Every structure is written in structure tokens, then in C-alpha cells.
Amino acid sequence: MTEDVERTPGAGPSHRAVEIGVAIATIVFALIIIYGSIQAGINWGVEGPRAGFFPFYVGLIILGASVVNLVQIFSGLTKDGLFADWSQLRQVLSVVIPAAIYVALIPWIGIYVASALLIGVFMKWLGGYGWPLVLVISIGVLLVTFVVFERWFLVPLPKGPVEQFLGF
């Protein structure tokens, strides 16, 4: 089933708007890389290239590619139309936002509790599963992960106050 996204104008952001936003974001990203590289040193020292040498040139490549994209957008070489409708973007954000919160929580509450919460949120909110199954799966995955990484592979993962309280 194919859907003609151009028949619903105004139902979401246009390709042009999204491409301009991405191009500007990557230009800012490139400028941050270039600035940090210059501070670290982009020349050669007695031991070889300094810390900022390679990131500087990567930043220049990103900057160049982003400027080319921006020029193409404003010259009309790119197709305009609907990028995605708002309901599609809501579906994407329903995964991206909890994942970003998960990553932000790991340093504070540890990977095990954060992972159990993420699995629980996805199962309950997006999957509609009942609380008993959500709790069993969330806690089960956290226990299996702990045994596999901490006990078998001897790889310590970030722990939070709950794991420290329980003596893990």
C-alpha cells in the first residue's frame, strides 16, 4: 500500500524545512568540531600529529558537505514536498524521547535500573502489556544482563544507587 504524501499539504514539515534544519545543525556541529580541534592543536608536534589534527579535517569535510547541501536546497535542486506527517513523527518521537531519557538516566541511576524502566515503559505504553508481564520481563532482562556481563564476561557496567544498596 503506497501513500501519496504530496496530496496532504500542511500535514507535516516539508522536505525543504527539514533539510535546512539538518544542514544548519551539521554546520553548527562542524564548527564545534573545528573550534575544539584548533584548541587541541591541529599542527604536527615532535611526536606526530597533535590531538586536533584529524578531527579538524573531519570537521572541514562535514562543514563542506553541509554547505553544499544548503546551497542545493536554496538553488532548488532538491525536491520539495511533505517530509512526514505529524502522526508519523509522533510515532518516531514515541521511541526517540524515551531512548534519550534512558541514555540521560544511566549516569544517575545505572544501566540496570534505567534498562528495566525503558523496557517497562515500552512494554506498557507502546505494547499495552499487563503489569505482571511487564515486571517479569523488565526484571528478568536486568538479571540476565547482570549475570552475562558482570559474572560471565567480567565486564562492569555503570551502576547506580540501587545496585550499590543491594551490593552488586
Secondary structure, DSSP 8 states (H G I E B T S, - for coil): ----GGGSTTSS-BHHHHHHHHHHHHHHHHHHHHHHHHHH--SEETTEE-TTHHHHHHHHHHHHHHHHHHHHHHHT-S--SBS--HHHHHHHHHHHHHHHHHHHHHHHHHHHHHHHHHHHHIIIIIS---HHHHHHHHHHHHHHHHIIIIIIS-----B-HHHHHHT-
